[in-house]
Amino acid sequence: MREIVFDTETTGLDPKTGDRMVEIGCIEMVNLVPTGATYHAYFNPERDMPAGAEAVHGLSAAFLSDKPLFREVAQELLDFIGDSPLVAHNAGFDFGFLNAELALIAMEPVCTTRMVDTVAIARKRHPGAKLSLDALCSRYGIDRSHRVKHGALLDAELLAQVYVELKGGRQIGLELAAEAAMAEIAGEQTIVAVRKAPTGPRREPRPHFASQAELARHREFMAGIENPLWG
């Protein structure tokens, strides 16, 4: 199954009050394995960058001033994500900003039925525990030493590793092997075994039929049975 793990960076917390998305990073995964395909873009938000937000992600208004407007690259982003499920940490936040940007350019929103929220998954697996991305990386031994500030693509890469662990981690390989075995039994797969040609000396075939003496003894034995069921 194809899934897209993504993250966004913004000018603030609420698109309804004028905050904008300034960065998005997407990681393509197939059957929980990153394929190497990614999408990453910065956007000119056409507004100032609050100091609090800049302290989180380090993206200044000056840095973003020559970046494309969201409307200029929206279609290539939508082409990349396709109709795949979208995985995000606290996904309602990222979906809210993505759909707010689409609304500003009169494009259809991404349906929230495609949303996969890793916070919700983590809450079920680890009730009462800290659920931040940093906390989950620590729990699963995922190296985040290079994460000095938030960054959409970097955070999506870390989240992809966390997501694999939340879905079963190393046990995934065992589950896939079991599914493959069941499919083989059910006839859903055809496996062709290639047998190597023998390299040793050729041996004459062994006889596997009864000799005349054995047949004679068998007839004698059968004749001695009284009232046989087949008689």
Phi, psi and omega in degrees: 000136178272132175225154177243120173265127184219163178213155179231156168238147190221176176273353182180204189256346189219111179295340180290341179255016175101001176290150185232158174277133182242349180202145173220141176228132184232138177240126177274133176231141174234121184054042176067019177241122177300133181272346186098347178279131180223161170227132180216136179205145168258154180229143171283115184280355180058037177198177180285167176247112178302146183298323180297318179291320180296326178295332181282310187249349176077013181263114182269162176298323179295317179297322185275351188297331181257012179274157183294154171287153181304320183298334183284338182234007184302319184292322179292328174295313180296324177297323181291314183285335178056222179250023183284155170301146183244120185258127178211160179267118192060060192300331180302324178297308183292320176298320180301316180288319179299313182288331175294320177294320178295323180295324181296336180247020175058040175251153182297139178288160173281126184296133182288351174293344178273358186284130172238112186260113182290337174296316179296320179295316181295324180296324178287323183281327185227066182300134179085351182272165174290138188242010178294162178299319178299315182296320180289325175298318178296317181300319186262007177069033180267126184290121177234022184299336181272004180267082179283314175232166176294143174210137189298313183288318178299314181294326177294322178295317177295318181296324178301319178292319177298318182299318177300317179294319179296331180272000177133348176055233184294341180288344182302317181300321179293319180295318180295322179295320179294319179297319180296320180295318179296321179296322180295317179298321182284356179081016181279345177234151174246117182251124181258120178265128179259117182263132180289146177293139180296144181247350182279181180293145181285134180248137180296143181298142180278142177286135181235030178240157182289143177281169179298323179295320179294321178295322179294317178296323179295317180296321179294319179296315181295324180293335182275356180276124179270136178051058179295150181296332182268005183278000000 
